[in-house]
Amino acid sequence: MAKNKMKTRRAVAKRFHVTGSGKIMKNGNTNTSHLALSKEHKRKMHLRKAGELSRADRRRLRRCIAR
């Protein structure tokens, strides 16, 4: 009998990605559209970059993202 595979949580897969070395990175472009006129260009520019997750969040999200 084959074991059941864990399904990837699609909401998580759209917001994060796994690098080749196994790090979980946040995708960029969050908080750049909503109420964008009140945010400075420099702030939006830095929000576009992908960032690495903290160790506590990494453990929690590892099960949600299937490689």
Biopython code that builds the backbone (N, CA, C, O; Angstrom):
import numpy as np
from Bio.PDB.StructureBuilder import StructureBuilder

atoms = [
    (1, "MET", "N", (0.834, -1.180, 0.000)),
    (1, "MET", "CA", (0.000, 0.000, 0.000)),
    (1, "MET", "C", (0.887, 1.255, 0.000)),
    (1, "MET", "O", (1.890, 1.344, 0.709)),
    (2, "ALA", "N", (0.477, 2.189, -0.808)),
    (2, "ALA", "CA", (1.225, 3.445, -0.876)),
    (2, "ALA", "C", (0.801, 4.371, 0.250)),
    (2, "ALA", "O", (-0.365, 4.411, 0.642)),
    (3, "LYS", "N", (1.770, 5.112, 0.760)),
    (3, "LYS", "CA", (1.468, 6.088, 1.802)),
    (3, "LYS", "C", (0.795, 7.306, 1.185)),
    (3, "LYS", "O", (1.005, 7.607, 0.010)),
    (4, "ASN", "N", (-0.003, 7.996, 1.966)),
    (4, "ASN", "CA", (-0.615, 9.232, 1.482)),
    (4, "ASN", "C", (0.422, 10.339, 1.449)),
    (4, "ASN", "O", (1.237, 10.467, 2.363)),
    (5, "LYS", "N", (0.389, 11.135, 0.397)),
    (5, "LYS", "CA", (1.308, 12.269, 0.288)),
    (5, "LYS", "C", (0.666, 13.488, 0.930)),
    (5, "LYS", "O", (-0.553, 13.654, 0.899)),
    (6, "MET", "N", (1.499, 14.333, 1.508)),
    (6, "MET", "CA", (0.981, 15.587, 2.063)),
    (6, "MET", "C", (0.754, 16.565, 0.922)),
    (6, "MET", "O", (1.587, 16.688, 0.024)),
    (7, "LYS", "N", (-0.367, 17.253, 0.961)),
    (7, "LYS", "CA", (-0.643, 18.254, -0.059)),
    (7, "LYS", "C", (0.010, 19.567, 0.323)),
    (7, "LYS", "O", (0.108, 19.910, 1.501)),
    (8, "THR", "N", (0.457, 20.303, -0.694)),
    (8, "THR", "CA", (1.020, 21.629, -0.472)),
    (8, "THR", "C", (-0.118, 22.593, -0.201)),
    (8, "THR", "O", (-1.141, 22.562, -0.885)),
    (9, "ARG", "N", (0.054, 23.445, 0.790)),
    (9, "ARG", "CA", (-0.942, 24.479, 1.042)),
    (9, "ARG", "C", (-0.721, 25.587, 0.038)),
    (9, "ARG", "O", (0.302, 26.270, 0.070)),
    (10, "ARG", "N", (-1.680, 25.766, -0.853)),
    (10, "ARG", "CA", (-1.501, 26.668, -1.993)),
    (10, "ARG", "C", (-1.291, 28.121, -1.564)),
    (10, "ARG", "O", (-0.530, 28.846, -2.205)),
    (11, "ALA", "N", (-1.943, 28.549, -0.507)),
    (11, "ALA", "CA", (-1.780, 29.933, -0.046)),
    (11, "ALA", "C", (-0.338, 30.183, 0.393)),
    (11, "ALA", "O", (0.213, 31.258, 0.156)),
    (12, "VAL", "N", (0.266, 29.184, 1.032)),
    (12, "VAL", "CA", (1.657, 29.306, 1.486)),
    (12, "VAL", "C", (2.610, 29.254, 0.295)),
    (12, "VAL", "O", (3.598, 29.987, 0.253)),
    (13, "ALA", "N", (2.311, 28.386, -0.674)),
    (13, "ALA", "CA", (3.175, 28.232, -1.847)),
    (13, "ALA", "C", (3.229, 29.519, -2.676)),
    (13, "ALA", "O", (4.226, 29.783, -3.348)),
    (14, "LYS", "N", (2.161, 30.317, -2.630)),
    (14, "LYS", "CA", (2.136, 31.564, -3.389)),
    (14, "LYS", "C", (2.917, 32.674, -2.701)),
    (14, "LYS", "O", (3.307, 33.648, -3.345)),
    (15, "ARG", "N", (3.150, 32.535, -1.390)),
    (15, "ARG", "CA", (3.803, 33.595, -0.635)),
    (15, "ARG", "C", (5.264, 33.315, -0.302)),
    (15, "ARG", "O", (6.020, 34.239, -0.002)),
    (16, "PHE", "N", (5.666, 32.045, -0.352)),
    (16, "PHE", "CA", (7.026, 31.658, 0.026)),
    (16, "PHE", "C", (7.593, 30.694, -1.001)),
    (16, "PHE", "O", (6.845, 30.028, -1.717)),
    (17, "HIS", "N", (8.930, 30.620, -1.072)),
    (17, "HIS", "CA", (9.564, 29.621, -1.929)),
    (17, "HIS", "C", (10.796, 29.064, -1.230)),
    (17, "HIS", "O", (11.382, 29.713, -0.364)),
    (18, "VAL", "N", (11.177, 27.858, -1.616)),
    (18, "VAL", "CA", (12.326, 27.179, -1.017)),
    (18, "VAL", "C", (13.510, 27.304, -1.972)),
    (18, "VAL", "O", (13.384, 27.023, -3.164)),
    (19, "THR", "N", (14.655, 27.726, -1.446)),
    (19, "THR", "CA", (15.854, 27.855, -2.273)),
    (19, "THR", "C", (16.501, 26.487, -2.444)),
    (19, "THR", "O", (16.071, 25.510, -1.831)),
    (20, "GLY", "N", (17.517, 26.421, -3.263)),
    (20, "GLY", "CA", (18.228, 25.176, -3.496)),
    (20, "GLY", "C", (18.910, 24.648, -2.256)),
    (20, "GLY", "O", (19.049, 23.436, -2.092)),
    (21, "SER", "N", (19.344, 25.553, -1.366)),
    (21, "SER", "CA", (20.013, 25.125, -0.134)),
    (21, "SER", "C", (19.025, 24.800, 0.981)),
    (21, "SER", "O", (19.430, 24.384, 2.067)),
    (22, "GLY", "N", (17.707, 24.991, 0.718)),
    (22, "GLY", "CA", (16.705, 24.615, 1.706)),
    (22, "GLY", "C", (16.157, 25.757, 2.536)),
    (22, "GLY", "O", (15.311, 25.535, 3.402)),
    (23, "LYS", "N", (16.624, 26.989, 2.290)),
    (23, "LYS", "CA", (16.093, 28.135, 3.032)),
    (23, "LYS", "C", (14.700, 28.480, 2.519)),
    (23, "LYS", "O", (14.416, 28.336, 1.330)),
    (24, "ILE", "N", (13.839, 28.934, 3.418)),
    (24, "ILE", "CA", (12.512, 29.391, 3.003)),
    (24, "ILE", "C", (12.561, 30.913, 2.923)),
    (24, "ILE", "O", (12.883, 31.593, 3.897)),
    (25, "MET", "N", (12.232, 31.435, 1.732)),
    (25, "MET", "CA", (12.290, 32.873, 1.495)),
    (25, "MET", "C", (10.892, 33.413, 1.255)),
    (25, "MET", "O", (10.042, 32.743, 0.669)),
    (26, "LYS", "N", (10.665, 34.653, 1.724)),
    (26, "LYS", "CA", (9.412, 35.329, 1.427)),
    (26, "LYS", "C", (9.494, 35.874, 0.022)),
    (26, "LYS", "O", (10.526, 36.410, -0.380)),
    (27, "ASN", "N", (8.417, 35.744, -0.730)),
    (27, "ASN", "CA", (8.369, 36.392, -2.032)),
    (27, "ASN", "C", (8.220, 37.889, -1.805)),
    (27, "ASN", "O", (7.655, 38.319, -0.800)),
    (28, "GLY", "N", (8.726, 38.675, -2.740)),
    (28, "GLY", "CA", (8.618, 40.122, -2.603)),
    (28, "GLY", "C", (7.224, 40.609, -2.935)),
    (28, "GLY", "O", (6.294, 39.812, -3.052)),
    (29, "ASN", "N", (7.078, 41.906, -3.086)),
    (29, "ASN", "CA", (5.848, 42.570, -3.529)),
    (29, "ASN", "C", (4.698, 42.535, -2.536)),
    (29, "ASN", "O", (3.554, 42.745, -2.939)),
    (30, "THR", "N", (4.946, 42.281, -1.267)),
    (30, "THR", "CA", (3.868, 42.390, -0.294)),
    (30, "THR", "C", (3.862, 43.817, 0.237)),
    (30, "THR", "O", (4.913, 44.446, 0.360)),
    (31, "ASN", "N", (2.709, 44.308, 0.542)),
    (31, "ASN", "CA", (2.503, 45.664, 1.087)),
    (31, "ASN", "C", (2.937, 46.771, 0.141)),
    (31, "ASN", "O", (3.260, 47.869, 0.594)),
    (32, "THR", "N", (2.952, 46.512, -1.164)),
    (32, "THR", "CA", (3.386, 47.555, -2.103)),
    (32, "THR", "C", (2.236, 48.160, -2.886)),
    (32, "THR", "O", (2.408, 49.213, -3.501)),
    (33, "SER", "N", (1.074, 47.536, -2.884)),
    (33, "SER", "CA", (-0.032, 48.044, -3.694)),
    (33, "SER", "C", (-1.066, 48.813, -2.878)),
    (33, "SER", "O", (-1.473, 49.907, -3.268)),
    (34, "HIS", "N", (-1.489, 48.257, -1.763)),
    (34, "HIS", "CA", (-2.566, 48.853, -0.972)),
    (34, "HIS", "C", (-2.085, 50.128, -0.281)),
    (34, "HIS", "O", (-1.078, 50.112, 0.426)),
    (35, "LEU", "N", (-2.802, 51.224, -0.485)),
    (35, "LEU", "CA", (-2.454, 52.537, 0.082)),
    (35, "LEU", "C", (-1.032, 52.945, -0.276)),
    (35, "LEU", "O", (-0.288, 53.446, 0.567)),
    (36, "ALA", "N", (-0.666, 52.726, -1.526)),
    (36, "ALA", "CA", (0.711, 52.930, -1.962)),
    (36, "ALA", "C", (1.111, 54.410, -2.007)),
    (36, "ALA", "O", (2.291, 54.734, -1.880)),
    (37, "LEU", "N", (0.148, 55.295, -2.185)),
    (37, "LEU", "CA", (0.496, 56.719, -2.304)),
    (37, "LEU", "C", (1.048, 57.293, -1.005)),
    (37, "LEU", "O", (1.842, 58.232, -1.025)),
    (38, "SER", "N", (0.623, 56.723, 0.130)),
    (38, "SER", "CA", (1.096, 57.258, 1.407)),
    (38, "SER", "C", (2.461, 56.711, 1.806)),
    (38, "SER", "O", (3.053, 57.178, 2.778)),
    (39, "LYS", "N", (2.967, 55.721, 1.063)),
    (39, "LYS", "CA", (4.269, 55.133, 1.373)),
    (39, "LYS", "C", (5.339, 55.759, 0.489)),
    (39, "LYS", "O", (5.107, 56.034, -0.689)),
    (40, "GLU", "N", (6.497, 55.977, 1.064)),
    (40, "GLU", "CA", (7.605, 56.561, 0.295)),
    (40, "GLU", "C", (8.152, 55.538, -0.700)),
    (40, "GLU", "O", (8.032, 54.329, -0.502)),
    (41, "HIS", "N", (8.749, 56.047, -1.763)),
    (41, "HIS", "CA", (9.320, 55.182, -2.803)),
    (41, "HIS", "C", (10.379, 54.258, -2.216)),
    (41, "HIS", "O", (10.438, 53.078, -2.563)),
    (42, "LYS", "N", (11.212, 54.788, -1.329)),
    (42, "LYS", "CA", (12.286, 53.997, -0.728)),
    (42, "LYS", "C", (11.714, 52.817, 0.073)),
    (42, "LYS", "O", (12.243, 51.707, 0.020)),
    (43, "ARG", "N", (10.642, 53.069, 0.801)),
    (43, "ARG", "CA", (10.011, 52.022, 1.603)),
    (43, "ARG", "C", (9.439, 50.925, 0.715)),
    (43, "ARG", "O", (9.607, 49.742, 1.012)),
    (44, "LYS", "N", (8.771, 51.297, -0.363)),
    (44, "LYS", "CA", (8.197, 50.312, -1.281)),
    (44, "LYS", "C", (9.290, 49.524, -1.999)),
    (44, "LYS", "O", (9.132, 48.336, -2.279)),
    (45, "MET", "N", (10.396, 50.200, -2.293)),
    (45, "MET", "CA", (11.515, 49.553, -2.972)),
    (45, "MET", "C", (12.099, 48.436, -2.092)),
    (45, "MET", "O", (12.426, 47.356, -2.585)),
    (46, "HIS", "N", (12.226, 48.710, -0.792)),
    (46, "HIS", "CA", (12.767, 47.706, 0.121)),
    (46, "HIS", "C", (11.770, 46.573, 0.379)),
    (46, "HIS", "O", (12.175, 45.442, 0.645)),
    (47, "LEU", "N", (10.477, 46.869, 0.303)),
    (47, "LEU", "CA", (9.465, 45.833, 0.507)),
    (47, "LEU", "C", (9.423, 44.841, -0.645)),
    (47, "LEU", "O", (8.962, 43.713, -0.472)),
    (48, "ARG", "N", (9.899, 45.248, -1.824)),
    (48, "ARG", "CA", (9.872, 44.367, -3.001)),
    (48, "ARG", "C", (10.840, 43.195, -2.891)),
    (48, "ARG", "O", (10.629, 42.154, -3.513)),
    (49, "LYS", "N", (11.891, 43.359, -2.111)),
    (49, "LYS", "CA", (12.917, 42.322, -2.020)),
    (49, "LYS", "C", (12.413, 41.094, -1.273)),
    (49, "LYS", "O", (11.585, 41.206, -0.369)),
    (50, "ALA", "N", (12.908, 39.935, -1.649)),
    (50, "ALA", "CA", (12.590, 38.701, -0.935)),
    (50, "ALA", "C", (13.447, 38.644, 0.320)),
    (50, "ALA", "O", (14.621, 39.011, 0.288)),
    (51, "GLY", "N", (12.876, 38.191, 1.408)),
    (51, "GLY", "CA", (13.620, 38.105, 2.665)),
    (51, "GLY", "C", (13.556, 36.705, 3.235)),
    (51, "GLY", "O", (12.625, 35.950, 2.955)),
    (52, "GLU", "N", (14.554, 36.362, 4.039)),
    (52, "GLU", "CA", (14.596, 35.036, 4.645)),
    (52, "GLU", "C", (13.713, 35.010, 5.887)),
    (52, "GLU", "O", (13.599, 36.009, 6.597)),
    (53, "LEU", "N", (13.094, 33.870, 6.144)),
    (53, "LEU", "CA", (12.222, 33.726, 7.307)),
    (53, "LEU", "C", (13.029, 33.489, 8.566)),
    (53, "LEU", "O", (14.163, 33.013, 8.515)),
    (54, "SER", "N", (12.431, 33.828, 9.696)),
    (54, "SER", "CA", (13.080, 33.570, 10.973)),
    (54, "SER", "C", (13.032, 32.065, 11.269)),
    (54, "SER", "O", (12.273, 31.326, 10.642)),
    (55, "ARG", "N", (13.835, 31.631, 12.212)),
    (55, "ARG", "CA", (13.957, 30.213, 12.522)),
    (55, "ARG", "C", (12.634, 29.629, 13.020)),
    (55, "ARG", "O", (12.274, 28.509, 12.657)),
    (56, "ALA", "N", (11.911, 30.383, 13.848)),
    (56, "ALA", "CA", (10.639, 29.910, 14.399)),
    (56, "ALA", "C", (9.600, 29.724, 13.294)),
    (56, "ALA", "O", (8.868, 28.735, 13.287)),
    (57, "ASP", "N", (9.537, 30.675, 12.364)),
    (57, "ASP", "CA", (8.580, 30.574, 11.263)),
    (57, "ASP", "C", (8.960, 29.467, 10.291)),
    (57, "ASP", "O", (8.094, 28.821, 9.701)),
    (58, "ARG", "N", (10.263, 29.254, 10.130)),
    (58, "ARG", "CA", (10.750, 28.223, 9.211)),
    (58, "ARG", "C", (10.237, 26.841, 9.615)),
    (58, "ARG", "O", (9.789, 26.063, 8.772)),
    (59, "ARG", "N", (10.308, 26.550, 10.903)),
    (59, "ARG", "CA", (9.849, 25.254, 11.396)),
    (59, "ARG", "C", (8.363, 25.049, 11.111)),
    (59, "ARG", "O", (7.936, 23.967, 10.709)),
    (60, "ARG", "N", (7.590, 26.106, 11.328)),
    (60, "ARG", "CA", (6.146, 26.028, 11.161)),
    (60, "ARG", "C", (5.749, 25.837, 9.704)),
    (60, "ARG", "O", (4.822, 25.084, 9.405)),
    (61, "LEU", "N", (6.450, 26.518, 8.792)),
    (61, "LEU", "CA", (6.086, 26.491, 7.377)),
    (61, "LEU", "C", (6.690, 25.335, 6.594)),
    (61, "LEU", "O", (6.256, 25.057, 5.476)),
    (62, "ARG", "N", (7.680, 24.659, 7.158)),
    (62, "ARG", "CA", (8.330, 23.566, 6.428)),
    (62, "ARG", "C", (7.316, 22.488, 6.044)),
    (62, "ARG", "O", (7.388, 21.923, 4.953)),
    (63, "ARG", "N", (6.368, 22.205, 6.949)),
    (63, "ARG", "CA", (5.373, 21.170, 6.675)),
    (63, "ARG", "C", (4.347, 21.606, 5.630)),
    (63, "ARG", "O", (3.749, 20.768, 4.955)),
    (64, "CYS", "N", (4.146, 22.923, 5.496)),
    (64, "CYS", "CA", (3.131, 23.426, 4.558)),
    (64, "CYS", "C", (3.626, 23.417, 3.123)),
    (64, "CYS", "O", (2.828, 23.301, 2.193)),
    (65, "ILE", "N", (4.942, 23.541, 2.933)),
    (65, "ILE", "CA", (5.496, 23.604, 1.578)),
    (65, "ILE", "C", (6.128, 22.257, 1.239)),
    (65, "ILE", "O", (7.070, 21.822, 1.901)),
    (66, "ALA", "N", (5.616, 21.615, 0.224)),
    (66, "ALA", "CA", (6.208, 20.357, -0.229)),
    (66, "ALA", "C", (7.205, 20.679, -1.334)),
    (66, "ALA", "O", (6.940, 21.533, -2.180)),
    (67, "ARG", "N", (8.333, 20.010, -1.333)),
    (67, "ARG", "CA", (9.352, 20.270, -2.362)),
    (67, "ARG", "C", (9.167, 19.357, -3.530)),
    (67, "ARG", "O", (9.928, 19.426, -4.495)),
]
sb = StructureBuilder()
sb.init_structure("model")
sb.init_model(0)
sb.init_chain("A")
sb.init_seg("    ")
for serial, (resi, resn, name, xyz) in enumerate(atoms, 1):
    if name == "N":
        sb.init_residue(resn, " ", resi, " ")
    sb.init_atom(name, np.array(xyz, "f"), 0.0, 1.0, " ", f" {name:<3s}", serial, name[0])
structure = sb.get_structure()
